[in-house]
Amino acid sequence: MAAPKSYLYYPGCSLEGAANPYDTSARAMMKALGSPLKELDDWNCCGATTYFSVRELQAFALSARNLALAEQQGGSDLIVACNACFAILGKTAHYLAEKPNMKKQVNEALGEAGLHYYGKVNVRHLVDVVISDIGADQIAPKITKKLAGLKLAPYYGCLFSRPGGYADHPENPVKLDKLLATTGAQVVDWEAKTACCGGMVLQTDEKVAVRLMDSIVLEAERSGAEVLVTACPLCHVNLELAMSKVEKKRGKKFNLSVMFFTQILGLALGLSMKELGVNQMLTMTQATLKKLAA
Amino acid sequence: MSEKASRVRELPKARYEELVEKFRQHVRALPGGEAIDECIQCGTCSGSCPTSWAMDYSPREIIAALRAGNLEPILEGNTMWMCTSCYNCYERCPQKIRVTDLMYELKRLAVRHGIYPSRMRKSVVMAKTFVNIIENHGRNSEPTFMMRFFMKTNPLVLLTKGLKLSVKYITHGRLNLLETVFPKNIKGRDGIRKIFAKLANTELGADAPAPSKEVH
């Protein structure tokens, strides 16, 4: 038997910002599942793609400070809801294990702040924890509101399963599909589940990012989905920002809502729209709202 | 450290050769970095890249240029700045070259030496703005970041599209206006400063023995 897991939760900067409904709904959902989230105390920026573009060792040290804090606070598993934070914290943990010299350099720096990382933290995505650790069998009896008739497109984005495939298969992840299926909704099979949303390129070269999002939205429409379900605050905000641009480019309206997976499962667990921040969503069709309120 | 020359071919020969050597060293010091010697120019990276159509040179061409010691396409083109960090190439490379990590390293080297195309300034400003917030506050406050980024790159947008969008986010409880001016702080910000200070002049060291190429 493996040692019992002790979870700590790492929200990340986006979940304190424009993606705060993701944070609210993640906490409410986990509470309803009987595993309330305990936040890692005094966490800092994961390093993000942006920090890694400037200095490398510092970025790894910044990321590792969170892992050291998790060890210090008794967490065996660090639960992350943001794909980007998940990928970066996970990559840091794996690279430090792979490169002892880098780990030594990072630890010398952490030592300046009275910290040390021993290499014992598992970085886990919230989707993975819900479906692999809690599991469909445990979720099923807690579902009080079947979302039958709702068609969902699970949108994983890039960093859920890449790099490394630590949470799921790098090219064809299935865990979010399985998680959403517990709600009784119909989960569509579609081709863009791990297509790139453009990430930070939306801010630096809008045309490039909109072209990427255009193909995601078109494929979602083809699949017959009515809700694009995200597991990443960056994918989510990018889709919200780009939807109107794609609609302008195509000269038509798409009947697509964009929601966090925590809101979908939360609703099936009987939580209210308000508790899950559904009223804070920017891209919601009337048809979806009607179905969810029924 | 940084130099004004934005055109690679205007650099003095000795300086250019020094840069080539630096690039080679840095790329090979990355975890798994030595795999670059195994590139077979198959183009899987370029074929897997969602933005290669917007790049002046494909990732495959960049690897070839790097190995040939030709920095011009790397520093004067837009390749690494168009990288969205999706890790498709990284996962698919049959030679286990971590192409995404390589793109990051090329960005870092370009920023460090101040050589990048002026049309890529936005990306560099973005990275520097972000780093500045993290180094002073420990966490990123999105409103502070967006405010500073647009002030430096396109202040007008704050009064037009940005204003409209901000109102939308504020009314949906997703933007704290105060935070555009007062970013959040973590308790351990002094610790973070000490961590960075310790690493200020440290380069990522190579391991001995060389890391196994099987680790991926």
Interface residues (C-beta under 8 A of the other chain):
Chain A: C13 S14 E16 G17 A18 A19 N20 P21 D42 W43 N44 C45 A48 T49 T50 Y51 F52 S53 V54 R55 E56 L57 Q58 A61 L62 R65 A87 Y95 E98 K99 P100 N101 M102 Q105 E108 A109 L110 G111 E112 A113 G114 L115 C158 L159 R162 P163 G164 G165 P170 E171 A195 C196 G198 G199 M200 V201 Q203 T204 D205 V208 L212 L241 G277 N279 Q280 M281 L282
Chain B: L30 P31 G32 P50 T51 A54 W81 M82 T84 S85 C86 Y87 N88 Y90 E91 R98 T100 Y104 E105 K107 R108 V111 K122 S123 M126 A127 K128 F130 V131 I134 G138 R139 N140 S141 E142 P143 F149 L165 K168 Y169 H172 G173 R174 L175 N176 E179 K184 I186 K187 G188 D190 G191 I192 K194 I195 F196 A197 K198 L199 T202 E203 L204 G205 A206 D207 A208 P211 V215 H216
